[in-house]
Amino acid sequence: MKVWKIDADILAVGAIGTNPNHAGTWGNENGTCLIRDGKVRGVTHKDESNCPAGDDILTVRFRIKDDDGELYYEGRMTAELSGSDEVFRPLNDFATPNDGATSLEIYNNAKRIWQMI
């Protein structure tokens, strides 16, 4: 299963009521389910609005930044997605169209470092 999920919307932290919080937004090969402030706001996803992947398989941490290196989002994805040519889905399907984010980093557990993809 190739699934990603946003756990933290850094742009919304400290700006409640100013910037919508997209934590909980998720997607896979069938589309994206956009969550704003805890409510489903847009679904291009063909199935349900609840993320089909449990925390037990969302094991690869990622973060998304802009071209200045500012952190926008933190999330998790399945190992299957992180090892595929579709690894950029959270960036391409969500963060770039919504906020102009430009880079995706994956946490390398073995080296204990973030690596740009």
Residue pairs with C-beta under 8 A, 6 or more apart in sequence:
1 28
1 52
1 53
1 57
1 78
1 80
2 28
2 29
2 77
2 78
2 80
2 81
2 84
2 86
2 89
3 26
3 27
3 28
3 51
3 52
3 53
3 57
3 58
3 77
3 78
3 81
4 26
4 27
4 28
4 58
4 62
4 75
4 76
4 77
4 78
4 81
4 89
4 90
5 24
5 25
5 26
5 51
5 53
5 58
5 75
5 76
5 77
6 22
6 23
6 24
6 25
6 26
6 35
6 73
6 74
6 75
6 90
6 94
7 23
7 74
7 75
7 76
8 23
8 73
8 74
8 75
9 19
9 21
9 22
9 23
9 72
9 73
10 71
10 72
10 73
10 74
11 19
11 72
11 73
11 99
12 19
12 20
12 21
12 22
12 23
20 36
20 37
20 41
21 36
21 37
21 38
22 34
22 35
22 36
22 73
22 94
22 98
23 35
24 35
24 38
24 51
25 32
25 33
25 34
25 35
25 94
26 32
26 33
26 35
26 51
26 53
27 33
27 45
27 89
27 90
27 93
27 94
28 45
28 52
28 53
28 81
28 89
29 86
29 89
30 45
30 46
30 47
31 43
31 44
31 45
31 46
31 93
32 42
32 43
32 44
32 45
32 93
32 94
33 40
33 42
33 43
33 44
33 45
33 49
33 50
33 51
34 40
34 41
34 42
34 43
34 44
34 94
35 41
40 49
43 49
53 78
55 76
57 78
57 79
58 76
58 77
58 78
59 76
59 78
59 79
60 76
60 77
60 78
60 79
60 81
60 82
60 106
60 107
61 74
61 75
61 76
61 106
61 107
62 74
62 75
62 76
62 77
62 82
62 90
62 104
62 105
62 106
62 107
63 71
63 73
63 74
63 75
63 104
63 105
63 107
63 114
64 71
64 72
64 73
64 74
64 75
64 90
64 91
64 95
64 101
64 103
64 104
64 105
65 71
65 72
65 101
65 102
65 103
65 105
66 72
66 99
66 100
66 101
66 102
66 103
67 102
67 103
72 95
72 99
72 101
73 90
73 95
73 101
75 90
77 87
77 90
81 87
81 89
82 106
87 104
87 106
87 117
88 104
88 117
90 104
91 101
91 102
91 103
91 104
95 101
96 102
103 116
104 116
104 117
105 114
105 115
105 116
105 117
106 114
106 115
106 117
107 113
107 114
107 115
108 114
108 115
